[in-house]
Amino acid sequence: MRGRVTVSLCLILCLSFCPWAGRSLSQTQDPKSPGEAQRWFQEQRRKEIQKQADFQQKMEEQRLENEERQKATRKIRDEYADQAWQEALGATDQQWQAIHPRLERIKQLRSMPGIDISVYAFGAAGSFQTTGFMETSDGGRSTANASSQLSAARGVSSTSDSSTRSGTAGGRARSFAEGGGNIRVHAPGPVKKQVGDMSLGWQWRRPSLNSDADKLSEGDRVCEQLLDALEAKNPDPEQVRQRVEALHQVRAQRLAQLREAQRQLREIITPEQEPKLVLMGYLD
């Protein structure tokens, strides 16, 4: 009796499986005619194109979503920044309205015009690390380490002087957020030394890599002119001396403006607020 039940169940399962198997096989069979083959390939191509379009759309939606999230975060942070400064200094609302513009003026003036270098290292896969002085969003400079991932390997076109593939991997400016400020990093640049599969080098961090020539400050222009004179094939000592003197004058003027801005700030702060501003470097 048990054997008959087993056989019956097997027959039922086979009968149930056969139509499904037939449909599956018919779906995977090659088309019977050239016309059917062409339509099948066209349909597969359409599905692939649609899949790629859906993927690109999803990536774009994620990018826009991330941008909106970052904008919202920056807005909240910027709105809170004034409150944080006011709390740190223990200033009243009326005091802060007077302190804030003078403090912003000092932020703009306390960075002296100059050009630093960036030292970088990158591998065959395109990842790179760079160390050097980096400009922050408040106009200051700080020594920092940065790491990023290039969208392409060597041979990326450079925004500065271009060269052969063996000599450069591009000189594009990279931006990222660190400590609440935007930092622009220039890397990688010309390859100057090879250690295994690691390429090393350094480059001058020209102000013109960060902004258009018509937007450069007077100090930035003087610095670039001095660097141009130093990088000439046969530097003219007199020209170098004149441009060094011009840079000294620009820095002296900036320093005088900074001292005046600090004096104006001292006029409106309390004795309790002054040591905090000295601690943060806004007052000497």
N, C-alpha and C positions, 0 to 999 in steps of 0.2 A: 504493500500500500504506500509506504513512504517513498519507494522508488518511482511509482507512478506520479506522485505529487511533484517530485523533483523534476521528472521529465516534462511534466505539464508546465511547470514554472519556467523551465529553460525555453520551451517552445514559445511561451508568451513573451519572454524577454527578447527572443530572436525576432519575432514578428514586430515587436515595438521598435527594435533597433534598425531594422532594414529600411524603412522609409526615411528615417533621419540620415542614415549612412548614404542612401541614394542621393538625397538632396545635397549632402556635403560633397560627395564625389562629383556631382553634376556642376557644383559651383567652382570646383577646382580644376575641372576638365578644360583643356584647351578649346578655344572657340572652334566651331565646326567649319567656318568659312572665313576668308580674308576680311570681309566686311565686319563680321563679328569680332575678329581679332583687333581690327583697327578701333572699333568702338570700345572694346575692353581696355586697350592701352590708353585711349583718350580719357576714359573714366578714371583710370588709375592716376593718370597725370593730373587731372582736375582735382582729385582728392588730395594729392600731394601738394599741389599749389595752394589749395584751401587750408591745408594743415599748416603750411609755412606762413600763410597770411594770418591765420588765427594766432600762431605763436608770436609773430611780430606785433600784432595788435595787443596781445597780452603783455609783452615786454614793454611796449610804449605806455600802456595803461599803468603798469607798475612804476615806470620811470616818472610819469606825471604825478602819480600818487606820492612817490618819494619826494619829489620836488615840493609839492604842496605841504607835505609833512615838515620838510626842512624849513620852508618859509614860515610856517606857523610856529615852529620851534624858535627860529631866530626872532620873530616878532615878539613872542612871549619873553624871551631872554633879554632883548633890547629894552622892552618896556620895564622889566624888572631891574635892569642895570642901574638906572637912575635911583631907584628906591634903595638898592644895595649900597651904592656910594653914599647916599644920604644917611643911611643907618650906620655905615662904617665911620663916618665923620661926626655922627651925632648932631646933624644940622637940622634946624627947623625948615619948614617948607619955604618960608621967606628967605632964610639964609641960602638954601640950596639954589633958588632962582638966581641969586647973585654969584654964587660960587661956580655953578656949572659952566657958564660960558668962558670964564677965566681959566678954569681947569682944562677945558677943551683946547684953548689956545696954547697952553703949556704942552699938552700932548702933541700938538702939531710941531712945536718948536724944539722939543728936547732931542729929536733925532738929527744929528749933524749929517750933512751931505757926504756921501762916500760910496765906494764900490768895493764889495767883498768878493770872495771866491766861493764856489761850491765844489766839494770833493765828492765823487760818486763812484759807485761800483755796480756793474750789472752783468748778468749771466746771459747765456744763449737763449734762455726761455723768455727774456725780456724784463724780468723783475729787476728793480734797482733800489739802491739805498744811497742816500746822500747826506752829508753833514756839512755844516757851514752856517754862516749868518743868513738869516731869513727875515724878510720884511713882514711885519704883522699888520693887521688892519688898522691899528691905532698909530701907525707911522713909526713904531719903535723897531728895534732889531734885537734878536736874541739868538744865542747859539742853540741849535736843536738838531735832532736826528729825524729824518723823515724816510718813509718807505712807501712805495706805490707799485702799481702794476701797469706796464705799458700795454696799449691795445695792439701793438704789433712788435715784432722783433726788430733786429737791426735794419737800418735802411730807411727809417721814418724820415720824411723831409724835415729839415730844420728851419726854425724861424730866424736863426742867425746865419752865419756863414755855412754853406753846404759843402760837402766833400764826398769822397767815394764811400762805398758801403763799408770798406775795411777801415775807414778813418773816422766814421761817426755813426751814431745811432740816433741822431736828431738832437735838437736843443729846445724842445718845447717847454713852455711854462706849465707846471702842474700846480693845482690849487687843492688844498684840503683844510679842514678845520681842526684846530688843536688849541685847547685851553680857551675856547670861546672866541678865537680870532682866526681870520683867514690867512693862511700862509702860502705864498707862491714859491715853488721850488723849481729850479731849472736843472733838469737831469733827464736822461744822460746827455752828454755832449761828446766832443772829440775823444777818441780812444788814445790814451798816451802810454799805457802800460798793460801788458797781458800777463796774467798769472793763472795758468791752467785754462779753464774755460771762463774765467772771470776777467772782464775788461774794466780797467780803471782809468780815471782821468779827472781833470778839474777844468773849470772855466770861470771867466769873469762874469759876475752877475750884473750885467748892464741894466740901468733903469729902463732903457728902451725896450727890453724884453718884457717888461711889465705893462707898459702903456705906450700909446702913440707918441710920436716925437713932439707934436704940438701940445701935448698935455704934460710934458716934462717941466719940472720946476727949474728955476735958474741954477740952483745948486746941482741938480741932476745933469743939466747941460754942461756945466763947467767940468764936472767929473768925467763925463763922456769925452769931452774935448781933451782932457789931460790923458785919459786912457788911449785915445787915438794917437796922440803925440808919442806916447811911450811905445805903442805897438807898431809905429812906422818902421819901414825897413831900415832906414838910417835916421834915428831920432835926432832932432835938432835940439841941442842943449839949451839954447836961448828960448826956444818955443816952449820946451818943458818947464823952464824956470818961470816964464811968464804965466803959464797956466797953473802952476803950483801957487804962485802969488795970487792969482784970481780966486783959487779955491780957498786960500787963507782969508781973503777978504770976505768971501761969501760966508764962511764959517764964523768969522768975527761978527758980521752983521747978524747972523742967526743967534749967536750967543748973546749979543746985546739985546735983541728982541726977547730972548728967553728971560734974561735978568729983569727986564721991564715987566714982562707978564707975571713973573714970580712976585715982584714988588706989588703989583696991583692985586694979586691974590692975597698976599699977607695983610693988606689993608682991611679985608672984610672977614678974616677968619678969627676964631677965638684961640687963646693960648692952648687949649686942650686939643684943638684940631691941627695945629701946626706940627707937632711931632709925628702925627699919623701921616701927614703929607710928606714930611721929610723921610719917613720910613719907606714910603712907596716911591720915592725918587722924584716927586714933583716939586719939592723945595730942597734947596741945598742946606 
